[in-house]
Amino acid sequence: MKTQKKTSISVNTLLVIFAIALCFLDIIFIIFTQNESKTITLLKGQKKSLAQDESIIASAKEIQDTFQNEVGVISAVFPSEETIPVFILKLEEMLKNTTDEYSVKFAATAPIKQDDKLFLPIIISTKTNYVRLTAFFTQLEKALYMTHITAISIKSPDNFIGVSDVQIRLNVYVQNPFTSK
């Protein structure tokens, strides 16, 4: 009879061990489930954030497409490093048509920043009369580029109507940043 008790105790012991193992597995399963639940919640939040980002990108693309022409026009008014030679060529063309002789010099090697605007100061020295000088100013005003005349100095050796030495200080506003595209 003693042998039967030992087997029943060992079966009971095995059942208890099995029940304890199942409890541990349940606890481990619950811990993993909670971690996975947190991961799923995090992924849902990231998915929502990504959807919002995609919506913002789509809106920005729509705005860019809507105002692309306006941005192009505004960019054309402010030369970049790449387009400043075009401005100088047009300025020289206006000067050739309205002066006897001229010189164009940059007063700074890099753009100057003032009130969040960048400009290049230019000094134009010419020999012209008042009628042609007025014609130059009219052409400059109608030009595509944003400029500002800061000073005009005129030395008239002969008389008011004759050829005079004229010095014009001009700021040409440039793109910010002033770099090649």
Secondary structure, DSSP 8 states (H G I E B T S, - for coil): -HHHHHHHHHHHHHHHHHHHHHHHHHHHHHHHHHHHHHHHHHHHHHHHHHHHHHHHHHHHHHHHHHHHHHHHHHHHHS--TTTHHHHHHHHHHHHHHH-SEEEEEES-SS-EEETTEEEEEEEEEEEE-HHHHHHHHHHHHHSSS-EEEEEEEEE-SS-SSS-EEEEEEEEEEE-SS----
